[in-house]
Amino acid sequence: MSSVDLSQIKQLPVSERVALVEDIWDSIAEDSARVEVPDWHRKVLRERLAKYRGQSDVGRPWPEVRKRIEQGQ
């Protein structure tokens, strides 16, 4: 693993640091198949999905949500 000088990164303007983070995130996304998901993450996701599916009255259709956002509500 190569070494990165954090002090040099901290000297960059915020906009450049944000761009750097975006570039790093994009590079991770390109290799997402190689990122291992811990078992506890899978468990939490299964629990949340089961809870969501058990509550049919929760949530709104996307067109309705989008309309509310566009109207500034």
Helices and strands as residue ranges (DSSP letters): H 6-11, H 14-30, G 32-34, H 39-53, H 62-70
